[in-house]
Amino acid sequence: LPVRSFVGGVVLNHLGWAAALGLRTAIFGKQADDAEGRFLRSAMDRLGIVRDLVLDGSASSTAEIFVDDEGERAIYMAPGATAETTAEHVERHHAATIARARRVTTEVSQLPLSAVAAVLRIAREAGAETVLDLDLPPVDAVPALGSEAELDAVLRAADLLKPSKAAAAALFPEAEGDALALARAARARFGNATVVVTDGGT
């Protein structure tokens, strides 16, 4: 089977699109000084994404994505340094970068919920708008990334909540998989200014 390497990940995709539209962008976090990290940082530099990265992680985050003939996919993630990021790390190394931003995007996928909460808190205190991508159903996020209370808190803290349809359906089974009903249910429960449900199979 053909194997190809691509630059990606939820946050880096968001920043790549913004940079392609001519917006000023920056990324912060933990990586490793390894081949995978150098591959990602090279792409950031090509796009003009400013880097505020600490290279003390055990390994840079990678994912293997398998796509079948019908276009269905399976994703196997090795979070590495992303999973090692703590709230203390965010506050010590990246608070200034977050505070300078007008909009901050983060995710519930690989990053511990305590670190996500720190990002959202610093951004809110600085007056920045926040975007939270929810890529996992609760059963995968809790307890792997943190507690149920921490998950609820970060979902409420985002200005714009962007869950996948599968994640939203797990939270609101009564919506019967309808994307608009899922978005309305999420906004009613968590109080976000905006909810966008990505209407795909996963």
C-alpha positions in Angstrom: 0.0 0.0 0.0 1.3 3.5 -0.7 2.4 5.5 2.3 2.6 9.3 2.3 3.5 11.8 5.0 1.5 14.9 5.6 1.6 17.8 8.0 -1.5 18.1 10.1 -3.3 17.8 13.4 -6.3 19.8 14.6 -4.5 22.9 15.7 -1.9 23.0 13.0 -4.6 22.6 10.4 -6.4 25.6 11.8 -3.2 27.6 11.8 -2.3 26.5 8.3 -5.6 27.6 6.9 -5.3 31.0 8.7 -1.8 31.5 7.5 -2.8 30.7 3.9 -5.4 33.5 4.2 -2.7 35.9 5.2 -3.4 36.1 8.9 -0.6 36.3 11.5 -0.3 33.0 13.3 1.7 31.4 16.1 1.9 28.0 17.7 2.9 27.0 21.3 3.4 23.8 23.0 5.8 20.9 23.6 7.6 18.8 21.0 10.8 16.7 20.8 13.9 17.4 18.8 13.3 14.4 16.5 12.7 13.8 12.9 8.9 14.0 13.2 9.2 17.3 15.0 11.6 18.7 12.5 9.2 17.7 9.7 6.4 19.7 11.4 8.5 22.7 12.3 9.7 22.9 8.7 6.1 23.2 7.5 5.4 25.8 10.1 8.3 27.9 8.9 7.2 27.6 5.3 3.8 28.9 6.2 5.2 31.7 8.4 3.7 30.3 11.6 5.7 31.8 14.6 6.9 29.0 16.9 6.9 29.1 20.7 7.8 25.5 21.3 9.7 23.7 24.0 11.7 20.7 22.6 11.9 18.7 25.8 9.2 16.0 25.1 9.8 12.3 24.8 8.7 12.3 21.1 6.8 14.6 18.8 3.1 13.8 18.3 2.3 11.6 15.2 -0.7 9.8 13.8 -1.1 6.9 11.3 -4.2 7.2 9.2 -5.5 4.3 7.2 -8.1 5.0 4.4 -10.0 2.3 2.7 -11.4 2.2 -0.9 -14.7 3.8 0.3 -12.9 6.7 1.9 -13.5 5.5 5.5 -10.6 6.1 7.8 -9.0 4.8 11.0 -6.6 7.0 13.0 -4.0 5.7 15.4 -2.4 8.5 17.4 0.9 8.6 19.3 0.5 11.8 21.3 4.0 11.8 22.7 4.9 15.3 24.0 1.4 16.6 23.6 0.2 14.2 26.3 3.0 15.2 28.5 2.0 18.9 28.5 0.8 20.1 31.9 -1.0 23.2 33.0 2.2 24.3 34.8 4.1 24.0 31.5 1.5 26.1 29.7 1.6 28.8 32.4 5.4 28.9 32.7 6.4 28.8 29.0 3.4 30.0 26.9 1.3 32.5 28.8 2.8 35.5 27.0 2.2 34.0 23.6 -1.4 33.2 24.5 -2.0 36.6 26.0 -0.9 38.3 22.7 -3.4 36.5 20.6 -6.8 37.7 19.4 -8.1 34.2 19.0 -6.7 31.0 20.5 -7.5 27.4 19.3 -7.0 24.2 21.3 -8.4 20.7 21.4 -9.7 17.8 23.4 -7.9 14.9 21.7 -4.4 14.4 23.0 -3.8 17.3 25.4 -4.6 16.7 29.1 -7.7 18.6 30.2 -5.9 20.5 32.9 -3.6 21.9 30.2 -6.6 22.8 28.0 -8.2 24.6 30.9 -5.0 26.6 31.5 -4.9 27.7 27.8 -8.6 28.7 27.9 -8.2 30.6 31.2 -5.1 32.6 30.1 -6.8 33.4 26.8 -10.0 34.5 28.5 -8.2 36.7 31.0 -6.3 38.4 28.1 -9.6 39.0 26.2 -8.9 36.6 23.4 -11.7 34.6 21.7 -11.3 30.8 22.1 -12.0 27.9 19.9 -12.2 24.3 21.3 -12.1 21.3 19.0 -13.8 18.2 20.6 -12.5 15.3 18.6 -13.2 12.5 21.1 -16.4 11.1 22.6 -16.5 11.4 26.4 -15.7 7.7 27.0 -12.4 8.3 25.3 -11.6 11.6 26.9 -12.4 10.5 30.5 -10.5 9.4 32.4 -7.6 9.2 29.8 -7.3 13.0 29.6 -8.8 14.0 32.9 -12.0 13.9 34.9 -15.6 14.4 33.9 -15.8 17.7 35.8 -12.7 18.9 33.9 -14.2 18.0 30.6 -17.4 19.8 31.4 -15.5 22.9 32.5 -13.4 23.1 29.3 -16.5 22.6 27.1 -18.2 25.5 28.9 -15.1 27.7 28.7 -14.8 28.0 24.9 -16.4 30.8 23.0 -16.7 28.6 19.9 -17.1 24.8 20.5 -16.4 22.6 17.5 -17.3 19.0 18.2 -17.2 16.2 15.7 -20.6 14.7 15.0 -19.6 11.4 16.7 -18.5 13.3 19.8 -21.6 15.4 20.0 -23.9 12.4 19.4 -22.3 10.6 22.4 -23.1 13.7 24.5 -26.6 14.1 23.2 -28.1 10.8 22.1 -31.6 12.3 22.2 -30.7 14.5 19.1 -30.6 11.2 17.1 -27.5 12.3 15.1 -29.0 15.4 13.6 -26.2 18.0 13.3 -28.4 21.1 13.9 -30.1 19.5 16.9 -26.7 18.5 18.3 -25.4 22.0 18.0 -28.4 23.4 19.7 -28.2 20.9 22.5 -24.5 21.7 23.1 -25.1 25.4 23.1 -28.0 25.0 25.6 -25.9 22.9 28.0 -22.5 24.6 27.8 -23.5 28.2 27.0 -21.0 28.7 24.2 -21.5 31.7 21.9 -21.2 29.5 18.9 -21.3 25.7 18.3 -20.2 24.2 15.0 -20.7 20.4 14.5 -18.6 18.9 11.8 -21.1 16.7 9.9 -19.0 13.7 9.0 -18.9 10.1 9.8 -16.2 10.5 12.4 
